[in-house]
Amino acid sequence: MALSLAISPCPNDTFVFDALVHGRVPGAPPVEVTYADVDVTNTAAERGAFDLVKVSYAALPWLLDKYHLLPCGGALGRGCGPLLLGRGDREDLSGATVAVPGDRTTAYLLFRLWSAKRPPARIEVVPFHEIMPAVAAGRYDAGLVIHEARFTYQRYGLTSLVDLGEWWERDTGLPIPLGAILARRGTVDPAAATEWVRESVRQAWADPAASREYVLAHAQEMELEVVDRHIGLYVNDFTAALGDEGYAAVEALLGRAAAAGLTPQLSNSSAILRNA
């Protein structure tokens, strides 16, 4: 039986999962891949649609009844947070319409925590790749972006109004928990899945050139420099193992969100996450 896997087409995901997808991980089953923005995978995971799936850490309170959190394969780090972009230097969002990449994304959750005392007038969910052109064209006053947009937003004549990763790190001292890898309960052995993903990560680092064609075939931004910077930023030590600091970051994010009434409360969250 093939394993159903859903990841984004972004370079960090295709780089990490190249070996697993292409049958180079010993003992792993064949894999059928779906590529989708994280807003789509967050919703699909709520239905239990995939065996292995990349989701937002912000979506975990709605998903851990169906999935185990794997301690590897995801996106968590420093200096890699979401940016709020605009056409000028506006910081007051009163009356503004803001485009966001999904209502259960970590980016939007960080934005809601940051803007709690000064929320915008309206929020619209927009496919990630459409946000920067739409803000540049004046259809939205500001837009929330992630991933390779950190390296390319100036091309659209946009400015960074706030780096939510910098805000989070300054406020908590912790890295930014962005995307998680989940394994479906009752279908996938989480210990085995952890080994498959870690071996795929190990192979990616051991021979980066092996995944180049695959990564570029799916990347929305084709410039090698941008792709390499993307991978270098989002694939890091936390990708191989969350560790105590990684788990602490996830617990802090979900704890603050629950305290603010933005997500359901996870009772004994540390035990749930670490043994999920």
C-alpha positions, 0 to 999 in steps of 0.5 A, spaced: 500 500 500 502 506 498 503 512 503 499 518 501 503 524 503 501 532 502 506 537 502 507 544 499 511 545 493 516 549 497 523 548 496 524 546 503 519 541 503 521 538 496 528 538 499 526 534 505 522 529 502 526 528 496 529 521 498 522 518 501 518 520 495 523 517 490 524 510 494 531 511 496 529 510 504 530 503 506 524 500 509 519 505 507 513 504 503 512 507 496 509 514 496 503 518 493 504 525 493 499 531 493 502 538 493 498 544 496 498 550 500 498 549 507 491 552 508 489 546 504 493 541 507 490 544 514 483 543 512 484 536 509 488 534 515 482 535 519 478 530 515 484 525 516 485 525 508 492 523 508 497 518 512 503 523 512 501 531 512 505 538 512 500 542 516 501 549 520 503 548 528 497 553 529 492 548 526 494 542 531 489 543 536 484 541 531 488 535 529 491 531 534 485 527 535 487 524 528 494 525 528 501 524 531 506 530 531 512 527 528 519 530 532 522 532 525 521 534 518 517 540 519 519 548 519 521 551 525 527 556 526 530 563 527 530 569 522 525 565 518 518 568 521 512 571 517 512 578 514 507 583 514 508 587 507 505 593 504 506 599 499 509 604 504 511 604 512 504 604 514 503 601 521 496 603 523 492 597 520 485 600 523 481 600 517 485 596 513 484 590 509 489 584 510 490 578 505 493 572 509 495 565 506 490 561 511 485 562 517 489 557 521 496 558 519 502 560 524 503 566 520 496 568 521 496 566 528 502 570 530 499 576 526 493 575 531 497 575 537 501 581 534 495 585 532 490 584 538 490 591 540 490 594 533 486 589 529 485 591 521 478 592 519 478 586 514 481 579 513 481 575 507 484 569 505 488 569 499 492 563 495 499 565 498 502 566 491 497 571 489 498 575 495 504 580 493 501 582 486 495 583 489 498 588 495 502 591 489 496 592 485 492 596 491 487 590 492 489 589 499 492 594 504 497 589 506 499 582 506 502 576 510 507 572 507 512 566 508 517 562 505 521 565 499 517 572 499 522 574 504 527 574 499 523 577 493 518 582 496 522 588 494 521 586 487 513 588 487 515 595 490 513 592 497 516 594 504 516 590 510 511 593 515 513 588 521 517 581 521 513 577 526 518 572 527 523 578 530 517 580 534 516 573 536 523 571 538 524 578 542 518 577 546 519 569 547 526 568 546 524 562 542 524 560 535 518 560 530 514 554 530 511 554 522 510 547 519 509 540 522 509 533 520 503 529 522 502 521 521 495 519 521 493 515 528 491 508 526 494 508 519 502 510 520 506 508 526 509 514 528 516 511 530 517 508 523 515 514 520 520 518 524 525 514 522 523 515 514 523 522 515 529 523 518 533 518 513 530 523 508 533 529 511 540 525 512 540 524 505 538 531 503 544 534 507 549 528 504 547 530 497 544 536 496 545 535 488 540 529 488 534 533 489 535 539 485 531 537 479 525 535 483 526 541 487 526 546 481 520 542 478 516 544 483 519 551 486 514 557 484 521 561 485 526 558 480 532 562 481 537 558 484 540 563 489 533 564 492 532 557 492 538 555 496 537 561 501 530 558 502 532 551 503 538 554 508 533 558 512 528 553 513 531 546 513 536 546 519 537 542 526 530 543 528 528 539 521 532 533 524 529 533 531 525 538 535 528 537 541 526 541 548 527 548 545 523 546 539 517 543 543 518 549 548 516 554 542 510 550 540 507 549 547 508 557 548 505 558 541 499 554 543 499 556 550 499 564 548 493 562 543 489 559 547 490 564 553 487 569 548 481 565 546 484 564 539 485 556 539 482 551 543 486 549 550 490 543 550 490 540 557 497 537 559 500 540 552 507 538 553 505 531 554 500 531 548 505 534 543 511 530 545 507 523 546 502 525 540 
